[in-house]
């Protein structure tokens, strides 16, 4: 479990809550959050997001940008 600000991310359950209220996240957005939290504050390159979350699929930069915007 990771705590940041008023948010709580349970990696095992893939569950985010804010001020104790569950926050529903689309699958890929949750995976983006998990990748970022798991990086421990280090920068995660775009290529790592693509490899970990989208695999071999061809995606536009806007797909990743939308995931990050949703997290913000």
Legacy VTK file of the C-alpha trace (Angstrom):
# vtk DataFile Version 3.0
C-alpha trace
ASCII
DATASET POLYDATA
POINTS 72 float
0.000 0.000 0.000
1.291 3.455 -0.948
0.103 6.732 0.563
0.534 10.080 -1.185
-1.321 13.191 -0.120
-4.890 12.199 0.655
-4.708 9.200 -1.693
-4.054 5.523 -0.986
-3.001 3.031 -3.681
-3.306 -0.655 -2.867
-1.082 -2.318 -5.462
-2.209 -5.851 -4.745
-5.901 -5.008 -5.099
-5.322 -2.358 -7.788
-7.507 -0.020 -5.747
-7.220 3.747 -5.351
-9.018 5.707 -2.659
-8.975 9.386 -1.866
-9.964 10.587 1.603
-11.215 7.034 2.165
-13.553 7.146 -0.855
-12.897 4.572 -3.620
-11.893 6.068 -6.976
-12.785 4.044 -10.070
-9.999 3.956 -12.606
-10.033 2.440 -16.079
-7.696 -0.553 -16.318
-4.939 1.209 -18.254
-5.057 4.280 -16.024
-4.638 2.013 -12.990
-1.672 0.357 -14.687
-0.114 3.773 -15.373
-0.552 4.706 -11.713
0.997 1.438 -10.598
3.984 1.929 -12.890
4.528 5.452 -11.582
4.176 4.465 -7.923
6.439 1.475 -8.431
9.135 3.732 -9.892
9.568 5.371 -6.493
9.736 8.930 -7.776
12.057 8.163 -10.678
11.177 9.313 -14.188
9.413 6.641 -16.254
10.208 6.969 -19.966
7.366 6.838 -22.493
8.843 3.665 -23.937
8.479 1.934 -20.568
4.792 2.884 -20.379
4.263 1.583 -23.885
6.051 -1.691 -23.204
4.453 -2.365 -19.814
0.898 -1.235 -20.530
0.262 -1.455 -24.256
2.743 -4.186 -25.163
3.104 -4.541 -28.923
0.105 -2.364 -29.756
0.788 0.728 -31.797
-0.462 3.760 -29.896
-0.416 7.515 -30.246
1.255 9.706 -27.628
-2.232 11.012 -26.877
-3.180 7.631 -25.334
-0.512 7.976 -22.681
-1.241 11.682 -22.251
-4.901 10.863 -21.596
-3.975 8.315 -18.908
-1.743 10.832 -17.159
-4.377 13.574 -17.452
-6.943 11.264 -15.847
-4.580 10.601 -12.954
-4.029 14.314 -12.398
LINES 1 73
72 0 1 2 3 4 5 6 7 8 9 10 11 12 13 14 15 16 17 18 19 20 21 22 23 24 25 26 27 28 29 30 31 32 33 34 35 36 37 38 39 40 41 42 43 44 45 46 47 48 49 50 51 52 53 54 55 56 57 58 59 60 61 62 63 64 65 66 67 68 69 70 71
